[in-house]
Amino acid sequence: MAEEELAELIAREHIDEVILAYSDLPHVEVMHKASAILAAGADFRLLGPIATMLRSVKPVVAICAVRTGCGKSQTTRRVGQILLQAGLRVALVRHPMPYGDLEAMRVQRFASVAEIDASHPSLEEREEYEEPVRMGMVMYAGVDYEQILRQAEAECDVVIWDGGNNDFPFFVPDLQITVVDPLRPGHELTYYPGETCLLRADVVVVNKIDSAAPADIAQVLANVKTFNPRARIVEAASPVTLGRARVFRASASLSSRTAPPSLTVVCPSALVPWPPTMRAPQRLSTRVPMPSARLPRPMPATRHRRCAAGNGLRRRATRGARRHSAPSRL
């Protein structure tokens, strides 16, 4: 059902309550959606952490962000590396990416690259799963997060939650780390539910300080200190490096349809030093401009596939007295 048909559906099915299931929305857009639902006669609801989080018997470290693209994955890998070096068994649980057969991927466990290959992952899934497994973490993903959590608890000392978009975690965290992005100053206060992640953070990682303007870094730091003064602040760089034996040829443009022809570097890893024969970049750049004459026609842009569970307004009809069940984030 298209969102544009929601008002008609509310009237036709006598729906009493509509629950927002989007993430990474500007605050003003959330209220526009709320206003449309209220105008149609239904209640509008946002599900909060108490209603949606599962509690673990093992310590949980949750990595969240105020926007998509802040650098959660690299932060997660660094936290996992620290825990592994301390001799702890780490289970890394990834926010759902339900692109396939949901029943078949109810609980996914990966302890080797071969197991990842056997699941026929999407490019996005492979990108998120492979490096943590190579580092020695057991990777979990799927759909049924109650079952995923219980299975992960049985074989680990610490659970790491690797969030998706700017959503808050599915598990009650003992330590919540929220990543902010000074390349987009002010967004930490103006996007849902990213601001919630900022306000609930025990640690705030200000990422990309090697590429953001000093004034933008200062603005983000001031906002964090003002709105979450109890949080510990960690400043982090996000260098782009090319690993050994990884030579990229400009065979096609991987940039957006409006950007000039470019080569997109997709291996942000500080674990391998910059090759000595190449000049290291002075600033972080995920696009390296290339001469237009050497490039073929850019490939057509494709739509980014977001988590199907988070791409719509969840609705629930209740008649008479409201029944409070344990709502799912999926």
C-alpha positions in Angstrom: 0.0 0.0 0.0 1.3 3.4 -0.9 1.6 6.0 1.9 -0.6 8.3 -0.2 -3.5 5.9 0.3 -3.2 5.8 4.1 -5.9 8.4 4.8 -8.4 6.4 2.7 -7.4 3.2 4.4 -7.9 4.7 7.9 -11.4 5.7 6.9 -12.3 2.5 5.2 -10.9 0.1 7.9 -11.7 2.3 10.9 -8.1 2.3 12.0 -7.5 3.9 15.4 -3.7 4.1 15.5 -0.8 4.5 13.1 2.8 3.9 14.2 5.7 5.5 12.4 8.3 2.9 11.2 10.6 5.1 9.3 14.1 6.3 10.4 16.4 9.0 9.3 13.7 11.6 8.8 14.0 15.4 9.4 11.9 16.3 12.4 9.6 18.5 10.4 8.8 15.6 8.0 7.8 13.4 10.9 5.3 16.1 12.0 4.0 16.5 8.5 3.2 12.7 8.5 1.7 13.0 12.0 -0.5 15.9 10.9 -1.8 14.0 7.9 -2.7 11.0 10.1 -4.3 13.1 12.8 -6.3 14.9 10.1 -7.6 11.5 8.9 -8.8 10.8 12.5 -6.3 8.3 13.8 -3.8 8.5 16.6 -0.1 8.9 15.7 2.5 7.0 17.7 6.2 6.7 18.0 7.5 3.5 19.5 10.2 4.1 22.2 13.1 2.1 23.6 11.2 0.5 26.5 8.5 -0.8 24.2 11.0 -2.2 21.6 14.2 -3.3 23.3 15.1 -6.8 24.4 17.2 -7.3 27.5 20.3 -9.5 27.4 21.9 -11.6 30.1 25.3 -10.6 28.7 26.8 -7.1 28.5 25.7 -5.2 25.4 27.6 -2.4 23.7 25.4 -0.6 21.1 26.8 1.5 18.2 24.3 4.0 16.9 24.4 7.2 14.9 22.6 10.5 14.4 22.4 10.0 10.6 23.1 7.3 8.1 26.7 7.3 6.9 28.3 8.7 10.1 30.7 5.8 10.4 29.0 3.2 12.6 30.5 0.1 10.9 34.1 1.3 11.3 33.4 2.2 14.9 31.9 -1.2 15.5 34.9 -3.0 14.2 37.2 -0.9 16.4 35.2 -1.7 19.5 35.1 -5.4 18.5 38.9 -5.3 18.0 39.4 -3.9 21.5 37.2 -6.5 23.1 38.9 -9.3 21.2 42.3 -8.1 22.2 41.1 -8.2 25.8 40.5 -12.0 25.4 36.7 -11.8 25.2 34.4 -13.7 22.9 32.4 -11.2 20.8 29.1 -11.7 19.0 28.3 -8.9 16.6 24.6 -8.5 15.9 23.7 -6.5 12.8 20.5 -4.4 12.3 18.2 -6.3 9.9 18.7 -6.2 6.1 15.7 -8.4 5.1 16.1 -8.4 1.3 15.4 -12.1 0.7 13.3 -15.0 2.0 12.5 -13.8 5.6 11.7 -17.3 6.8 15.0 -18.7 5.5 16.9 -15.8 7.1 15.1 -15.9 10.5 18.4 -16.4 12.3 21.7 -16.0 10.5 25.0 -16.9 12.0 28.4 -16.5 10.3 31.7 -17.5 11.7 33.6 -17.8 8.4 33.7 -16.2 5.0 32.6 -19.5 3.5 29.4 -19.4 5.5 28.8 -15.9 4.3 29.3 -17.0 0.7 26.8 -19.9 1.2 24.1 -17.5 2.2 24.3 -15.7 -1.2 24.5 -12.3 0.4 23.8 -8.9 -1.2 26.7 -6.6 -1.8 25.6 -4.5 1.2 25.4 -7.6 3.4 28.8 -8.9 2.3 30.3 -5.4 3.0 29.0 -5.5 6.6 29.6 -9.2 7.4 33.0 -10.1 6.0 35.5 -7.9 7.9 34.1 -8.6 11.4 34.2 -12.4 10.7 37.8 -12.1 9.4 38.7 -10.3 12.7 37.4 -13.2 14.7 33.9 -12.1 15.7 30.8 -14.2 15.2 28.3 -12.3 13.1 24.5 -12.6 13.6 21.7 -11.1 11.5 18.3 -12.0 10.4 14.7 -11.3 11.4 13.8 -12.9 14.8 15.9 -10.8 17.2 14.7 -12.5 20.3 16.0 -15.8 19.0 19.1 -14.2 17.6 20.0 -12.7 20.9 19.4 -15.9 22.9 21.6 -17.9 20.5 24.4 -15.2 20.5 24.3 -15.1 24.3 25.1 -18.8 24.5 28.5 -18.4 22.8 29.8 -14.9 23.7 31.0 -12.8 26.6 29.9 -9.5 25.0 27.2 -8.6 22.5 27.8 -5.7 20.1 24.8 -4.2 18.4 25.7 -2.7 15.0 22.9 -0.3 14.2 21.3 0.6 10.9 20.5 4.1 9.6 20.1 6.3 12.7 17.8 4.0 14.6 18.2 3.2 18.3 19.2 -0.4 19.2 16.9 -3.5 19.5 18.7 -4.5 22.7 19.0 -2.7 26.0 22.6 -1.4 26.0 25.0 -1.4 29.0 27.0 1.1 27.0 25.6 3.1 24.1 28.0 4.8 21.6 26.6 7.3 19.2 28.5 8.5 16.2 28.0 12.1 14.9 29.2 13.6 11.7 30.7 17.1 11.5 30.4 17.1 7.7 26.7 17.6 8.5 26.7 19.9 11.5 23.4 20.4 13.2 21.9 17.2 11.9 22.5 15.6 15.3 19.6 17.8 16.6 17.2 17.8 13.6 16.7 14.1 12.5 14.5 11.4 13.9 15.4 9.1 15.7 19.0 10.3 15.5 18.5 13.0 18.2 17.2 10.3 20.5 20.4 8.3 20.0 22.4 11.4 20.8 20.5 12.1 24.0 20.8 8.5 25.2 24.5 8.1 24.4 27.1 7.3 27.1 29.9 8.0 24.6 29.7 10.3 21.6 32.2 9.7 18.8 32.8 12.8 16.7 34.0 11.2 13.5 35.7 12.6 10.4 37.7 15.3 12.2 40.4 14.9 9.5 38.1 16.2 6.8 35.5 18.4 8.5 35.9 22.2 8.8 37.1 23.3 12.3 34.0 25.5 12.6 31.7 22.6 11.9 33.6 20.4 14.4 33.2 23.1 17.0 29.5 23.4 16.3 28.9 19.7 16.7 31.0 19.5 19.9 29.0 22.5 21.3 25.7 20.8 20.5 26.8 17.5 22.2 28.0 19.3 25.3 24.8 21.3 25.5 22.3 18.6 25.0 24.1 15.6 26.5 26.6 17.0 28.9 27.1 13.6 30.7 28.4 11.9 27.6 32.1 11.2 27.1 33.3 12.7 23.8 35.8 10.8 21.6 37.2 12.5 18.5 38.0 10.2 15.6 39.5 10.4 12.1 38.1 8.5 9.1 41.0 8.2 6.6 40.4 6.5 3.2 43.3 4.2 2.3 44.0 1.7 -0.5 45.2 -1.7 0.7 48.1 -3.4 -0.9 47.4 -5.1 -4.3 44.1 -3.2 -4.6 44.4 -1.3 -7.8 41.3 0.5 -9.0 40.9 1.3 -12.6 38.4 3.9 -13.8 36.2 1.6 -15.8 32.9 3.3 -14.9 31.5 6.0 -12.7 30.1 4.9 -9.3 29.1 8.4 -8.3 25.6 9.9 -8.3 23.9 10.9 -11.5 24.7 14.6 -11.0 28.3 14.3 -9.9 31.2 14.6 -12.4 32.9 11.3 -13.5 34.8 9.9 -10.6 36.3 6.9 -9.1 34.7 5.9 -5.8 37.1 4.5 -3.2 35.2 1.8 -1.3 37.9 0.3 1.1 38.0 2.7 4.1 40.4 0.8 6.3 43.2 2.2 8.4 44.6 -1.3 9.0 46.7 -1.3 5.9 49.2 1.6 5.4 49.0 3.9 2.4 51.4 2.4 -0.3 54.7 4.3 -0.1 54.7 4.9 -3.9 51.5 6.9 -3.7 51.0 10.3 -2.3 48.7 10.1 0.7 45.6 12.4 0.5 45.6 15.6 2.6 41.8 15.5 3.2 39.3 12.7 3.4 37.6 12.2 0.0 35.4 9.3 -1.1 35.5 10.6 -4.7 38.7 10.9 -6.6 38.1 13.0 -9.7 39.3 11.3 -12.9 39.6 12.8 -16.5 36.3 12.5 -18.3 37.9 11.4 -21.5 39.2 8.2 -20.0 35.8 7.1 -18.6 33.0 5.3 -20.4 29.5 6.5 -20.1 28.4 6.3 -16.4 26.3 3.3 -15.3 22.6 4.2 -14.7 22.0 5.0 -11.1 20.0 2.5 -9.1 17.7 3.1 -6.1 19.2 2.2 -2.7 17.3 -0.6 -1.2 16.4 0.2 2.4 15.3 -2.2 5.1 11.8 -3.3 4.0 10.7 -3.3 7.6 11.4 0.4 7.9 9.9 1.7 4.7 6.4 2.5 5.7 3.9 3.6 8.2 3.0 0.7 10.5 -0.7 0.6 11.2 -2.7 -1.3 13.8 -6.4 -1.3 14.2 -7.7 -1.5 17.7 -11.4 -1.6 18.6 -12.7 -0.8 22.1 -10.1 -1.1 24.8 -6.5 -0.8 23.6 -4.5 -4.0 24.0 -0.8 -3.6 24.8 1.3 -6.3 23.3 5.0 -6.5 23.1 5.6 -4.6 19.8 8.3 -5.6 17.4 10.7 -3.3 15.7 10.2 -5.4 12.5 
